[in-house]
Amino acid sequence: MVGPTPQNTANSFDTTQDDSLRDLAAGKLIVEQLSIVRMPRLVEIYYVSGAELDTLASGYSSVHMAFLGIVAGASVTLIVTVATVQLSDRQLAVFVTLAAFGLLATLYFAVRAFSDWRRQVRQIGDIKQSRESKAV
């Protein structure tokens, strides 16, 4: 018993209907006319010092941003625990104290992370302005 041939199956792929597919299936090279149009581009080059690069690199990976995430998460966890779990007076005092310190630390790291971000934006502005003041 021989299986179905591609001509008599409903899901078969018949390459004889399309000449380009038949040529491609036979391994023939299909060459079509190609037009290339050059488009003008403007490339701006900035002089950047090593210290400026260090400042730019540290802006996105600020340690203050990492600690902000950690402390904010811990603070939320403590606040949710105080709000939802029945705690003894001593446990409640500890959790509320830790949550208060966590909120203060969150505020501190948020201010420092924002300061790092502003310094980075200012540094990029200085680099861009120095391009206009120097003749290349």
C-alpha positions in Angstrom: 0.0 0.0 0.0 1.4 3.3 -1.1 0.7 6.5 0.8 -1.0 9.5 -0.7 0.9 11.6 -3.2 1.1 15.4 -2.9 -1.3 15.8 -5.8 -4.2 14.1 -4.2 -4.0 15.5 -0.6 -6.0 18.6 0.5 -3.1 20.1 2.4 -0.4 19.6 -0.3 1.9 22.4 -1.5 1.9 22.5 -5.3 5.0 24.4 -6.6 4.0 24.1 -10.2 1.5 26.9 -9.8 4.1 29.5 -9.2 7.2 29.8 -11.4 9.4 31.6 -8.9 8.7 28.9 -6.2 9.5 26.2 -8.7 12.7 27.8 -9.7 13.6 28.3 -6.0 12.8 24.7 -5.3 15.0 23.6 -8.2 17.9 25.6 -6.8 18.0 28.2 -9.5 19.2 31.7 -8.7 16.5 34.3 -9.1 17.8 37.7 -10.0 15.7 40.8 -9.9 16.5 44.4 -10.6 17.6 46.3 -7.5 17.8 50.1 -7.1 20.0 51.6 -4.4 19.2 55.2 -3.2 21.7 57.0 -1.0 20.2 59.0 1.8 22.2 61.8 3.5 22.9 61.3 7.2 24.1 63.6 9.9 26.5 62.2 12.4 27.2 64.2 15.6 30.4 63.4 17.5 31.0 64.5 21.1 34.2 64.7 23.0 33.7 62.9 26.3 36.2 62.6 29.1 36.7 59.5 31.2 35.2 61.1 34.3 32.1 62.1 32.3 31.7 58.5 31.0 32.0 57.2 34.6 29.3 59.6 35.6 27.0 58.6 32.7 27.6 54.9 33.4 26.8 55.2 37.1 23.5 57.0 36.5 21.5 54.1 35.3 23.1 51.6 37.7 22.9 53.8 40.7 23.4 51.9 44.0 20.9 54.2 45.5 18.2 53.0 43.1 19.0 49.4 44.1 18.7 50.1 47.8 15.5 52.1 47.2 13.9 49.0 45.7 15.0 46.8 48.5 14.1 49.1 51.4 10.7 50.1 49.8 9.8 46.5 49.3 10.7 45.6 52.9 8.8 48.6 54.2 5.6 47.7 52.3 6.0 44.1 53.6 6.2 45.4 57.2 3.3 47.7 56.8 1.1 45.0 55.3 2.1 42.6 58.1 1.1 45.2 60.8 -2.2 45.8 59.0 -3.2 42.2 58.5 -1.7 40.0 61.3 -2.6 40.0 65.0 0.6 40.8 66.8 1.5 41.0 70.4 2.3 44.5 71.8 6.1 43.8 71.7 5.9 42.5 68.1 3.8 45.4 67.0 6.3 47.9 68.5 9.1 46.2 66.6 7.3 46.0 63.3 6.1 49.6 63.5 9.6 50.8 64.4 11.2 48.9 61.6 8.5 50.1 59.2 9.2 53.7 60.2 12.9 53.3 59.7 12.2 51.6 56.4 10.1 54.6 55.3 12.8 57.0 56.3 15.4 55.0 54.4 13.1 54.8 51.4 12.8 58.6 51.4 16.6 58.9 51.7 17.4 56.5 48.9 14.7 58.1 46.7 16.2 61.5 47.1 19.7 60.2 46.4 18.5 58.2 43.3 16.8 61.3 42.0 20.0 63.3 42.6 22.0 60.7 40.6 19.5 60.9 37.8 19.6 64.7 37.7 23.4 64.7 37.7 23.4 62.4 34.8 21.0 64.5 32.8 23.0 67.6 33.6 26.2 65.9 32.5 24.7 64.9 29.2 23.5 68.5 28.7 27.1 69.8 29.4 28.5 67.4 26.8 26.0 68.5 24.2 26.6 72.2 25.0 30.4 71.8 24.7 29.8 70.7 21.1 28.4 74.0 20.3 31.2 76.0 22.0 34.1 74.1 20.4 35.0 74.4 16.8 35.6 71.0 15.3 
